[in-house]
Amino acid sequence: MATVMAATAAERAVLEEEFRWLLHAEVHAVLRQLQDILKEASLRFTLPGSGSEGLAKQENFILGSCGTDQVKGVLTLQGDALSQADVNLKMPRSNQLLHLAFREDKQWKLQQIQDARNHVSQAIYLLTHRDESYQFKTGAEVLKLMDAVMLQLTRARNRLTTPATLTLPEIAASGLTRMFAPTLPSDLLVNVYINLNKLCLTVYQLHTLQPNSTKNFRPAGGAVLHSPGAMFEWGSQRLEVCHVHKVECVIPWLNDALVYFTVSLQLCQQLKDKISVFSSYWSYRPF
Amino acid sequence: MRTSLQVVALWGKKAPPHSISAIMITDDQQTIVTGGQEGQLCLWNLSPELQISAKELLFGHSAAVTCLARASDFSKQPYVVSAAENGEMCVWNVTSGQCVQQATLPYGHTAICYYHCSSRMTGDGWLLCCGEYQDVLVIDAETLAVVHSFSSSQSPDWVTCMCIMHSVRVQEDSLLAVTVTGDLKVWDLSSSINSIQEKRDVYEKESKSLDSTNCQTIRFCTYTERLLLVVFSRCWKVYDYCDLSLLWTEASNGGRLFAGGEVLAAHRVLVWTEDGHSYIYQLLNSGLAKSSSPADGRLLRETVSPHLLCSASVEENQSLPFVMGYMNERKEPFYKVLFSGDVSGRITLWHIPDVPVTKFDGSPREIPITTTWTLQDNFDRHQMVSQSILDHFSGFGDEGAAEAVTASEYVPRLDKLICGCADGTIFITQALNAAQAGLLDLGSVPRDSSPHKVLKGHQQSVTSLLYPHGLSSKSDQSWLVSGDRSSCVILWDIFTEEALHKFFLEAGPVMTLLMSPENFRLKDDQMVCCVCSDHSVALLHLEQKRPLLRARKHLFPVTTIKWHPVENFLIVGCADDSAYIWEIETGTLERHETGERARVILNCCDGSRLLKPEPVLAAALETREHGSEGRGPSGCPSPGPGACPALRVEAPWQAVAASSSPRPFNLLPVKTRWSHVGFHVLLFDLETLTERLLPAAPGDADPTGSFHGRDLLRRARSTVGKRAVPTRRSRAAWGPASPELPSVGLAQGDSAATVLEESDGVKWQKKRKSSKRTPPQLSGRVNASLTLDTAKLFLSCLLPWGVDRELDSLCVRHLNISRLQGPVSLGLASNEDHFSLMLPGGDLCSTGLKAEYSGVNLFSRKVLDLSNKYTATLPSHLGISRGLENDCDSWQESNTITYLLSRLFLVTKLVNMPLELACKVDRSFKVESIHKVKSPVNDILPISSFYSHLRNGRTGSPPPERDLSLVKLISCWRDQSVQVTEAIQAVLLAEVEQHLKTLRKAPADSCHVCLGQRDSRDQVRPTAEVGQVEDLQPESLRSASPVYPAVSPGEQDSNSETANFWDSADVPGRCVLEVSESPGQPRQHSWIAKMCSCRVC
């Protein structure tokens, strides 16, 4: 081993001292910073039940698209749940105005937000009992902790950045379609999801394919946003999407949360890198 | 992977790391199962005296194990389910170490409960799972398919813990679950079985907020059928289940976080913390608090208050996170056991007294630790048996201890093993020699005389190695590239042993070396890509000895490298899902993308051939990051987001299976995550080995025999291939989804017949699989002596050295194979990605071997009995004629070895079949037209004669019935869940004994083993007793009976069974009919089959 060490004994002593400082001081500083950031992030998600006010406050979001104004929607977000929705749809042909609203007694959980929130609180929980009173003994211990935290944070971020790809029958079967009063017309499908920092609402208008239709029936696969012409089978009917309306609105606090995720992931990685630097000096010991 | 692949592990002196993240004890209290953050499972034997010893390491998960649970009724099937962070689930048979079922779901589970209601459920039961998703998933325990879910109408959220409440009073099972936000939810279980099976939504019966978060455990007290213990991380609470009223809250003191708890008895609870402390409380019933309540006008409140009786804590390292569990067994031979496992891999066990009491002065009593054990303890105790691959080089360093191997690479083409060491030297040695030196007691041969080369040039430990020619045939054969900790990359000429060029990258340890793909070339040259620990990537041009590109902008570890073949782009994917596109010629960063666009960019290049698919590199990087390495697999399942595969051994496995010309011998290095500890695994492909030996062995003296043998091997394969057709049809008849269960009303005999037929079908399918592979062209360059050496090494590993000293010396003398240094660690592969490796000393624990056999390479006690049974079935008079002459020459020696190997190959084939089927649900079947099926009689006869020809190539063919009885015997072992290794060793022992019988000085010695083992007989099952009867038959009687080797009643019975077996197989049409009528799962039959065969044989 002696030959492996490029450094002299004095140099090695300095290195060890430095490493001890890293484990005892620097790691805790980073962890505290990390915890602060994540707490800030989790505040954005306003855990229901944890706040003194009991219920999370309601926020209204007006959804629109820059192109047409065929669909307008006002969605009310309460924590991770949609509590109210008012969607106005201008039917393309008849120019009729269709109004859709949520039932009073029901809420629709946005699972992406819920999952992201849970992942963040798991990450915070991992960090809670690693405060100043805790002494890290090895670098590997820090690396493992960072790996676990980063896993949760990556998942939290991915939940927001990657909406579920659903097939049309899955959208039709989802509980969201049953949320409306009066009930959703059979030629309409609605889907709500989060994409990055945006709350998105898609309305699909459908028409039935005649059994003797010459069109080649090919059911569409899963997608975040289906395009007109996508076909599927629902019940005994074959349906085709004829119009797709997508409206969206930026949720500012989701934007914040995503930034916090990115920053804390970088912090974690930097800490891992710092530890790894020392690993190259003594390869044998579980540094 | 082929069933004929046999695995031998060469552990080093250090145990692989196993950071326990989940722990459980099986219901029979004989096995502790732990899951590690590295992704492996470890099976520990728990003796009746509560002594622990590690038995086996199970490989299969590529991410940390999150939870373990029983997966079937343990008295019927010893199955345990494990779930990993990335959604992988495996069902393991913990007695054999095989993976029975596996699935990857898009969900990560944190807890699993097995539920079976015998009165209302027909299938195998459910696994109720919760984790990083809403509510509770119901998964079929056998197929691991999602059945449905228990959903909640009010505030659905992730469930953190749950328990099944079985109340005798109410006659209804309920599922209690607590969500992340602290809501207790109750679902009816037994009355909603039908709804769930019909996929109707089942909503919770009750939902109540418990006003605390981070719930760890919920337990229902079955003794009082009233109390509910709920453990949160900051406090634990007791509720009255009747009205869910809170009876007591006990907060944690001293900042300790609770991790779990269990109800010990009526009004007695056990609670443990994350740092390994546990407390036993008596819940004092304070009765109705008369004084307080009536005045308030409230209802009378009953409360309980806890009184600390006993406590227990681990000895050291109290800061490490622990996972604990408690096993409450009231039956006599079992104990009440509290157990814990920690991140360092230590298991601690406390025996909880039946009635815990305080000290006389009322202060809590400390419960002493009963046992504690780590993997390393196993390695220390049995160090003799675990030989690392390079230990014999220790002669170079005078310090005594060999430098640790930090990187190694096996070059199959040259059969060279290249090892980079911690001191910077690189050894190149003949792999087979290294393995022999590691395993065998070579005696007089000087140990360090094996030819090897030493490359000296690195100043620091070698971190990665690359042999370009192995990846691209256009590279120079002599080149070797190595990288070290100080960021130095050296290009070597391995033949002249000189360093051709040194590159200094100055970018931290070189973690991975990769070759550019063959179709990608810059000015017609290939280059090497180095990934360094500062997340930079460097491209080196080997031919011109100059660096081409330094890509240094990456913020996160590099996970993917892709080459754009047309535009000379290098696309680098990082762990944060960003993509960097570098132009190779100019060295400029062309684009940097994140998020969705990065994903598209990384995916779009899938068409171009990658050097290594991304998970590989991810794995390699993850493991190398901390100075260790793992050779990546090809085409392994992609790990979940952020999940880092811990250990990738399946890769080469697949590579071995996929390589066009299979090699009889392979050696692969294995490294684990977060550590430098590595070990090597030897792979013997029995099939290829046999194939290569067959033409070589008998030589000119008996050309017909050899031709015959080979021809028959092929014929057997092709004929069984055709048999697959009816089975395919029968499969189709089962329907793709949820096969119905077998009708229970079948008469016993009938069902037995069906079972046999099924296993029959199973067998043919498996055979067919192997037949799909065309026999490899034997290249003229095959080194016959190398093959023979490999075969000898393999036999050495299998022979039960030390059981019979005389036999040992006969083997050494006449077969010219060497003695082992100690027992070997064998592996058992279940399929491509799942296998188990025995740990040093693992052979001693579970199988009931006594101390007298320590140091004996005997896999289990069963082997001797099996071997005796096998010998009894062998036609004994033939054994004499086959015996070797005293002046045994090399020709006969190789002939014998060939014969032994072909025998073993058959045994593996026979024993492996049902196991393979279980894992081959999605195996696509080659469609063959039905009219191709020849008369089934023709199919069977060649096989039976094939057996006999293999065995009696030189002595003429005996009646096939004899071999049929052997086949039957082995098939019977399979049904009794005899492990492959046990079967192989038993057969080998019996065959070797037969062969060498004539060489013994006194014929009486042949009974030596039998007599020696008599005392153990009473431990064996009824089958063995029947076998014993068989053994006791005088040999003359056996040989006098021409058709049946033995005439014991049991034997008669089983022979009639055999007749049935073959009969039914004779009629393919009927076979289909039968199978489609009772399409049930073959595994479910297996225990019935076991019972049946026990009865008859």
Chai-1 contact restraints between the chains, C-beta under 6 A:
chainA,res_idxA,chainB,res_idxB,connection_type,confidence,min_distance_angstrom,max_distance_angstrom,comment,restraint_id
A,V4,B,D423,contact,1.0,0.0,6.0,A-B,restraint_1
A,V4,B,Q460,contact,1.0,0.0,6.0,A-B,restraint_2
A,G49,B,T181,contact,1.0,0.0,6.0,A-B,restraint_3
A,K109,B,P156,contact,1.0,0.0,6.0,A-B,restraint_4
A,N118,B,W158,contact,1.0,0.0,6.0,A-B,restraint_5
A,N118,B,V180,contact,1.0,0.0,6.0,A-B,restraint_6
A,H129,B,L257,contact,1.0,0.0,6.0,A-B,restraint_7
A,A140,B,W674,contact,1.0,0.0,6.0,A-B,restraint_8
A,L151,B,G642,contact,1.0,0.0,6.0,A-B,restraint_9
A,T154,B,P641,contact,1.0,0.0,6.0,A-B,restraint_10
A,T154,B,G642,contact,1.0,0.0,6.0,A-B,restraint_11
A,R155,B,P641,contact,1.0,0.0,6.0,A-B,restraint_12
A,N158,B,P641,contact,1.0,0.0,6.0,A-B,restraint_13
A,T161,B,G595,contact,1.0,0.0,6.0,A-B,restraint_14
A,Q269,B,F556,contact,1.0,0.0,6.0,A-B,restraint_15
A,S276,B,S533,contact,1.0,0.0,6.0,A-B,restraint_16
A,S280,B,R485,contact,1.0,0.0,6.0,A-B,restraint_17
A,S280,B,P509,contact,1.0,0.0,6.0,A-B,restraint_18
A,S283,B,S461,contact,1.0,0.0,6.0,A-B,restraint_19
A,S283,B,G627,contact,1.0,0.0,6.0,A-B,restraint_20
